[in-house]
């Protein structure tokens, strides 16, 4: 698009700071792009009323931005971007100025609006949960380059490398040396004993230094004589409402475990737990240089 002027690219933009004109009413803010495109007057008014209904802002058309809440201003900014019927909508961290509760509500609203008005949307965010909950596809960037593209499930459960595994969500890292590879598993000698996981995309061989990555929710109480079992000591227990989070220490390795619901054990600080994980849910990567 280098040779195409910005006003001819047929894109919509939703800014982080809303960027609404304070001297214009909601109606005029939303209609502005149609005015510039010289859409017939009757068509302009019809499209503005339609999009205000879609973003649930009917009845606010005569108000000014200063008379709206942050969430309402964001809805108006979204309506202004969509009313011109763009080929692509660009959203630059549009929820970062909202409080936590309103961010959750607006996530659902943007998903609803997108389903009702299906257009390609490129949404930039540093909030991992926001990306996982809203995206059809995620492009994960590192040092200016795209390092993985996939569905939220693919990016979370099948990371492309160690950076991706550690960046998206919480991740336990256990270092060790490859002891052998067989039956689609990598067996790693660690300070916690011999543990196994499935290999990541990078090649590895016996003797290589590697990292086993294990999501906190995958750690569970171990049964007797189970593979991938180890003993850890509870450092602290944090009750977070919908989940309980445990900080653990196994030798010199610090780990995190999460248990959903009210059935989490009430293990006090210093308690020793025998834990395990399934080999096919842990991923092994070469150590980073």
C-alpha positions as CSV (number, residue, x, y, z in Angstrom):
1,X,0.0,0.0,0.0
2,X,3.0,2.3,-0.1
3,X,1.8,4.1,-3.2
4,X,-1.7,4.5,-2.0
5,X,-2.5,7.7,0.1
6,X,-3.9,6.9,3.6
7,X,-7.3,8.4,2.8
8,X,-7.7,6.0,-0.2
9,X,-6.8,2.7,1.6
10,X,-10.3,2.1,2.9
11,X,-9.2,1.3,6.4
12,X,-10.8,2.1,9.8
13,X,-8.8,3.0,12.8
14,X,-9.6,2.7,16.5
15,X,-7.1,4.6,18.6
16,X,-5.9,3.8,22.1
17,X,-7.1,7.2,23.4
18,X,-10.4,7.2,21.4
19,X,-9.4,10.4,19.4
20,X,-13.0,11.7,19.3
21,X,-13.5,15.3,18.2
22,X,-14.6,17.1,21.5
23,X,-16.6,19.8,19.6
24,X,-18.7,17.3,17.7
25,X,-21.6,15.3,18.9
26,X,-21.6,11.5,18.7
27,X,-23.7,11.6,15.5
28,X,-21.2,14.0,13.8
29,X,-18.2,12.1,15.0
30,X,-19.5,8.9,13.5
31,X,-20.7,10.6,10.3
32,X,-17.4,12.4,9.7
33,X,-15.9,9.6,7.5
34,X,-19.0,9.5,5.4
35,X,-19.0,13.3,5.0
36,X,-15.4,13.2,3.7
37,X,-16.4,10.4,1.2
38,X,-19.4,12.5,0.1
39,X,-21.8,9.7,0.6
40,X,-25.4,10.9,-0.2
41,X,-27.1,12.6,2.8
42,X,-29.9,10.1,3.2
43,X,-27.4,7.2,3.1
44,X,-25.2,8.9,5.6
45,X,-27.9,9.2,8.2
46,X,-29.2,5.7,7.6
47,X,-25.7,4.2,8.1
48,X,-25.0,6.3,11.2
49,X,-28.2,5.2,12.9
50,X,-27.6,1.6,11.9
51,X,-24.0,1.5,13.4
52,X,-25.1,3.3,16.6
53,X,-27.7,0.6,17.1
54,X,-25.1,-2.1,16.5
55,X,-22.7,-0.7,19.2
56,X,-25.7,-0.1,21.5
57,X,-25.4,3.7,21.5
58,X,-28.9,4.6,20.2
59,X,-30.1,7.7,21.9
60,X,-26.7,9.1,22.6
61,X,-26.3,10.7,19.1
62,X,-26.7,14.3,20.5
63,X,-24.2,14.0,23.3
64,X,-20.6,15.2,23.3
65,X,-17.6,13.0,24.1
66,X,-17.2,14.7,27.5
67,X,-20.7,13.5,28.4
68,X,-19.8,9.8,27.9
69,X,-18.0,7.2,29.9
70,X,-14.8,5.6,28.7
71,X,-16.6,2.5,27.5
72,X,-19.2,4.6,25.6
73,X,-16.5,6.7,24.0
74,X,-14.8,3.5,22.8
75,X,-18.0,2.3,21.3
76,X,-18.3,5.6,19.4
77,X,-14.7,5.2,18.2
78,X,-15.5,1.7,17.0
79,X,-18.7,2.9,15.3
80,X,-16.8,5.7,13.5
81,X,-14.3,3.1,12.2
82,X,-17.0,0.6,11.0
83,X,-19.5,3.0,9.5
84,X,-17.3,3.7,6.4
85,X,-17.4,-0.1,5.6
86,X,-13.7,-0.5,5.5
87,X,-11.8,-3.5,4.1
88,X,-9.8,-3.8,7.3
89,X,-10.2,-2.3,10.8
90,X,-7.0,-1.5,12.8
91,X,-7.3,-1.4,16.6
92,X,-4.4,0.0,18.6
93,X,-4.7,-1.3,22.2
94,X,-8.3,0.1,22.3
95,X,-9.1,-1.1,25.8
96,X,-5.9,-0.1,27.7
97,X,-7.4,3.0,29.1
98,X,-10.4,1.2,30.7
99,X,-10.6,-0.3,34.1
100,X,-10.4,-4.1,34.5
101,X,-14.1,-4.8,34.8
102,X,-15.0,-2.6,31.8
103,X,-12.2,-4.2,29.7
104,X,-13.8,-7.6,30.2
105,X,-17.2,-6.2,29.1
106,X,-15.7,-4.5,26.1
107,X,-13.9,-7.6,25.0
108,X,-17.2,-9.4,24.7
109,X,-18.8,-6.4,23.0
110,X,-16.1,-6.1,20.3
111,X,-16.4,-9.8,19.6
112,X,-20.2,-9.4,19.3
113,X,-19.9,-6.4,17.0
114,X,-17.3,-8.2,14.9
115,X,-19.6,-11.2,14.4
116,X,-22.5,-8.9,13.4
117,X,-20.2,-6.9,11.1
118,X,-17.6,-9.4,9.9
119,X,-14.6,-7.5,8.6
120,X,-10.9,-8.2,8.9
121,X,-9.7,-6.7,12.1
122,X,-6.0,-6.4,13.2
123,X,-5.9,-5.9,16.9
124,X,-2.7,-4.9,18.7
125,X,-2.5,-5.7,22.4
126,X,0.1,-6.5,25.1
127,X,-2.6,-8.2,27.2
128,X,-2.2,-12.0,26.7
129,X,-5.6,-12.9,28.0
130,X,-7.1,-10.3,25.7
131,X,-5.4,-11.8,22.7
132,X,-6.4,-15.4,23.7
133,X,-10.0,-14.5,24.3
134,X,-10.6,-12.3,21.3
135,X,-8.5,-13.6,18.4
136,X,-9.3,-16.0,15.6
137,X,-5.6,-16.0,14.8
138,X,-2.7,-14.6,16.9
139,X,0.6,-13.3,15.4
140,X,3.2,-13.3,18.1
141,X,6.0,-10.8,17.6
142,X,9.5,-10.7,19.1
143,X,12.1,-8.0,18.4
144,X,10.2,-6.8,15.4
145,X,9.6,-10.2,13.7
146,X,6.6,-12.5,13.7
147,X,7.7,-15.7,15.4
148,X,4.4,-17.7,15.4
149,X,1.0,-17.5,13.8
150,X,-1.9,-19.7,14.9
151,X,-5.1,-20.0,16.7
152,X,-5.1,-19.2,20.4
153,X,-5.1,-22.9,21.2
154,X,-2.2,-23.6,18.9
155,X,-0.1,-20.7,20.2
156,X,-0.8,-21.7,23.9
157,X,-0.5,-25.5,23.6
158,X,2.0,-25.8,20.7
159,X,4.5,-22.9,21.1
160,X,7.0,-22.5,18.3
161,X,10.0,-22.0,20.5
162,X,11.0,-21.3,24.1
163,X,10.3,-17.6,23.8
164,X,6.7,-18.3,22.7
165,X,6.1,-20.8,25.5
166,X,7.3,-18.4,28.2
167,X,5.6,-15.3,26.7
168,X,2.0,-16.6,26.4
169,X,0.6,-17.4,29.9
170,X,2.5,-18.7,32.9
171,X,5.0,-21.4,32.2
172,X,7.3,-23.5,34.4
173,X,10.8,-24.1,33.1
174,X,12.8,-27.1,34.2
175,X,16.3,-27.3,32.8
176,X,18.2,-30.5,32.1
177,X,20.1,-32.6,29.6
178,X,18.6,-35.0,27.0
179,X,19.1,-38.6,28.0
180,X,17.3,-40.1,25.0
181,X,14.5,-39.8,22.5
182,X,12.0,-42.5,21.8
183,X,8.3,-43.1,21.1
184,X,7.8,-39.4,20.4
185,X,9.1,-38.4,23.8
186,X,12.3,-36.6,25.0
187,X,13.7,-38.0,28.2
188,X,15.5,-35.3,30.2
189,X,17.8,-35.7,33.2
190,X,17.0,-32.9,35.6
191,X,17.5,-31.9,39.2
192,X,14.0,-33.3,39.8
193,X,14.8,-36.7,38.3
194,X,14.2,-38.0,34.8
195,X,11.3,-36.2,33.2
196,X,9.8,-36.5,29.8
197,X,7.9,-34.4,27.3
198,X,7.1,-34.1,23.7
199,X,9.7,-32.4,21.5
200,X,9.2,-28.9,20.1
201,X,9.9,-28.0,16.5
202,X,13.6,-27.6,16.9
203,X,15.9,-30.6,16.5
204,X,17.7,-32.0,19.6
205,X,19.9,-35.0,20.4
206,X,21.2,-36.9,23.4
207,X,23.5,-34.7,25.5
208,X,21.8,-31.4,24.5
209,X,20.9,-28.8,27.1
210,X,17.1,-28.3,27.1
211,X,14.2,-26.8,28.9
212,X,11.0,-28.7,29.7
213,X,8.0,-26.2,29.7
214,X,5.0,-27.1,31.9
215,X,1.9,-25.0,32.3
216,X,0.9,-24.5,36.0
217,X,-2.6,-25.9,35.5
218,X,-1.0,-29.2,34.2
219,X,0.6,-30.1,37.6
220,X,-1.5,-32.5,39.6
221,X,-1.1,-34.8,42.6
222,X,0.9,-37.8,41.6
223,X,-0.2,-41.4,42.0
224,X,2.3,-44.1,43.2
225,X,5.0,-45.2,40.7
226,X,3.9,-42.6,38.2
227,X,6.3,-41.2,35.5
228,X,7.1,-37.5,35.6
229,X,6.6,-37.3,39.3
230,X,8.6,-35.2,41.8
231,X,8.4,-33.8,45.3
232,X,8.0,-30.0,45.8
233,X,7.5,-27.9,48.9
234,X,4.8,-25.2,49.2
235,X,6.3,-21.8,49.5
236,X,3.0,-19.9,49.5
237,X,-0.7,-20.4,48.7
238,X,-2.7,-17.6,47.2
239,X,-6.5,-17.7,47.0
240,X,-7.7,-15.9,43.8
241,X,-11.4,-16.6,43.9
242,X,-11.9,-18.9,40.8
243,X,-8.5,-20.5,41.4
244,X,-5.9,-21.2,44.0
245,X,-2.2,-20.6,43.0
246,X,0.7,-22.3,44.7
247,X,4.3,-21.2,44.6
248,X,6.5,-24.2,45.0
249,X,10.2,-25.1,45.3
250,X,11.8,-28.3,44.3
251,X,15.5,-28.1,45.1
252,X,16.7,-25.0,43.4
253,X,13.8,-25.0,40.9
254,X,10.8,-22.6,41.5
255,X,7.4,-23.7,40.1
256,X,3.9,-22.4,39.9
257,X,0.8,-24.6,40.1
258,X,-2.9,-23.5,39.8
259,X,-6.0,-25.4,40.8
260,X,-9.4,-24.3,39.6
261,X,-12.5,-24.3,41.7
262,X,-13.1,-24.8,45.4
263,X,-11.5,-28.3,45.6
264,X,-7.9,-27.1,46.0
265,X,-6.0,-28.6,48.9
266,X,-5.4,-26.3,51.8
267,X,-1.7,-27.1,52.0
268,X,0.1,-24.7,54.3
269,X,3.6,-23.2,53.7
270,X,6.3,-25.8,54.0
271,X,4.1,-28.8,53.2
272,X,5.6,-31.3,50.8
273,X,3.6,-32.4,47.8
274,X,4.1,-35.2,45.3
275,X,3.2,-33.8,41.9
276,X,3.2,-35.1,38.3
277,X,2.3,-34.1,34.8
278,X,1.5,-35.9,31.5
279,X,4.4,-36.1,29.1
280,X,2.3,-35.2,26.0
281,X,1.3,-31.9,27.6
282,X,4.8,-30.7,28.4
283,X,7.1,-29.4,25.5
284,X,10.9,-29.6,25.4
285,X,13.0,-26.9,23.7
286,X,16.7,-26.4,23.3
287,X,18.1,-23.8,25.8
288,X,18.3,-20.3,24.4
289,X,21.8,-18.9,23.7
